[in-house]
């Protein structure tokens, strides 16, 4: 079952002369800026229940997910992640179904490197989406420590918990094995998968999920029509509403 992906193998007071209260005042804008940057880059929006309940998301639809996992990610961890994601998608009558689990090795430790690696994989049946589950290594631990230091001093978050490709929104990765300080704030790997899962449905970053509800509704309608036409592919859509009704269209867009 892992053959689909076998073609490719494989982060003194500095305010001297100021009183401590002055120092806190001067540091406050830096802290606030850092928090704004952090939440702006890690939220797809908060639920607005009244807006969501206005929309009929139609009958249940299955989205088949092929997981790539590093060797230290267990079946039980995948199960727990999938349950959390499925619970969130119940709002929209979307069922994320585990189609294939393949052993995998990332091609590097930077998020951009992992994303580039994932873009090289053609989307083949039965996969509707590809999600890579990144484990933990000594390099990750060093990156985590450096990220914490950087965030504490300048409010800049180096470590990325996950990402989804911006061309087709059909594949992405999450840090799934361990919980950093940043992940503790946002809920850990399960919350990261839910977050990236919204990107896999074509949603962008926003303060609320109101626009995302409309995007998912549009996607569900496209999925229902595609199923009536005999397609076994749960369509993909970008934040600009570029719609992919066939895997072949996804592969052409990525040059696969």
Secondary structure, DSSP 8 states (H G I E B T S, - for coil): -GGGGTTS-----TTTTS-HHHHHHHHHHHHHHHHHHHHHHH-S-B--HHHHTT----S-EEEEEEEEE-TT--HHHHHHHHHHHHHHHGGGTEEEEEEEEEE---S-SSHHHHHHHHHTS---TT-SEEEEEE---HHHHHHHHHHHHHHHHH-------EEE-TTTS-EEEEE-S---HHHHHHTSHHHHHHHHHHHTTT----SBSHHHHHHHHHHHHHHHHHHHTT-----EE-TT--EE-SHHHHHHHHT-
